Amino acid sequence: MTQDTAYDTVQKYHRAWTSGDINTAMSYVADDITCRAPGVDLDGMDAYQEFIGGFAPMLTGIGDIAEFVDGDRVALFYYPQTATTSSTPAAEFFTVKDAKITESVLIFDRLSYGPPEQA
């Protein structure tokens, strides 16, 4: 049996959460994950799951831009498409150890995902 590479782990995680399968996504996340995101630092799987689980239902699609791999580190760049935006890019930088995501740095423009402005 071969162990997944860091890239494999991140791809499985990404496909799961962007399709709304948060439970499967969390199976690729370490219990003690740390995540640095705009306006919030998350420590532990429960906080991370709540954060990702709160955003996933808003997705209407995903547009891939690029991905880069350097050993146990993987970067993804993509367009999370929602009712309010389809062209606002996001980037995630993951560290993977023992086939689990242990760290995530998430970069996106929070204001682009807020409610649409009223006329």
ZIBELVEN-V565641 format. One record per residue. N is the residue number from 1. RES is the residue in one small letter. SS is DSSP state (2 for helix, 1 for strand, 0 for the rest). D_LAST is the distance of its C-alpha to the last C-alpha in Angstrom with 2 decimals. Layout:
N_RES_SS_D_LAST + N_RES_SS_D_LAST
This chain:
1_m_0_58.03 + 2_t_0_55.86 + 3_q_0_53.15 + 4_d_0_49.64 + 5_t_0_48.72 + 6_a_2_45.81 + 7_y_2_43.89 + 8_d_2_44.77 + 9_t_2_43.64 + 10_v_2_40.26 + 11_q_2_39.70 + 12_k_2_40.62 + 13_y_2_38.35 + 14_h_2_35.38 + 15_r_2_35.91 + 16_a_2_36.24 + 17_w_2_33.15 + 18_t_2_30.86 + 19_s_0_32.20 + 20_g_0_31.57 + 21_d_0_35.25 + 22_i_2_35.01 + 23_n_2_38.59 + 24_t_2_40.06 + 25_a_2_37.98 + 26_m_2_39.35 + 27_s_0_42.87 + 28_y_0_42.56 + 29_v_1_41.51 + 30_a_1_44.07 + 31_d_1_44.19 + 32_d_1_43.90 + 33_i_1_41.05 + 34_t_1_39.13 + 35_c_1_35.61 + 36_r_1_33.81 + 37_a_1_30.05 + 38_p_0_27.18 + 39_g_0_27.31 + 40_v_1_30.06 + 41_d_1_33.73 + 42_l_1_34.97 + 43_d_1_38.67 + 44_g_0_40.24 + 45_m_2_39.46 + 46_d_2_37.95 + 47_a_2_35.22 + 48_y_2_34.61 + 49_q_2_34.53 + 50_e_2_31.99 + 51_f_2_29.72 + 52_i_2_30.09 + 53_g_2_30.11 + 54_g_2_26.76 + 55_f_2_25.10 + 56_a_2_27.13 + 57_p_0_25.58 + 58_m_0_22.18 + 59_l_0_23.96 + 60_t_0_23.59 + 61_g_1_25.99 + 62_i_1_27.68 + 63_g_1_28.45 + 64_d_1_31.57 + 65_i_1_32.03 + 66_a_1_35.35 + 67_e_1_37.79 + 68_f_1_40.63 + 69_v_1_43.63 + 70_d_1_46.10 + 71_g_0_48.57 + 72_d_0_46.99 + 73_r_1_43.62 + 74_v_1_40.91 + 75_a_1_37.59 + 76_l_1_34.86 + 77_f_1_31.86 + 78_y_1_29.30 + 79_y_1_25.70 + 80_p_1_24.60 + 81_q_1_22.22 + 82_t_0_19.63 + 83_a_0_16.60 + 84_t_0_14.49 + 85_t_0_17.04 + 86_s_0_20.24 + 87_s_0_21.29 + 88_t_0_21.34 + 89_p_1_25.07 + 90_a_1_27.00 + 91_a_1_30.65 + 92_e_1_33.23 + 93_f_1_36.72 + 94_f_1_39.19 + 95_t_1_42.74 + 96_v_1_44.92 + 97_k_1_48.29 + 98_d_0_50.52 + 99_a_0_47.94 + 100_k_1_45.32 + 101_i_1_42.20 + 102_t_1_43.03 + 103_e_1_40.31 + 104_s_1_36.79 + 105_v_1_34.70 + 106_l_1_31.12 + 107_i_1_28.77 + 108_f_0_25.05 + 109_d_0_21.75 + 110_r_2_20.53 + 111_l_2_16.99 + 112_s_2_16.57 + 113_y_2_17.36 + 114_g_0_15.01 + 115_p_0_12.24 + 116_p_0_9.29 + 117_e_0_6.46 + 118_q_0_3.80 + 119_a_0_0.00
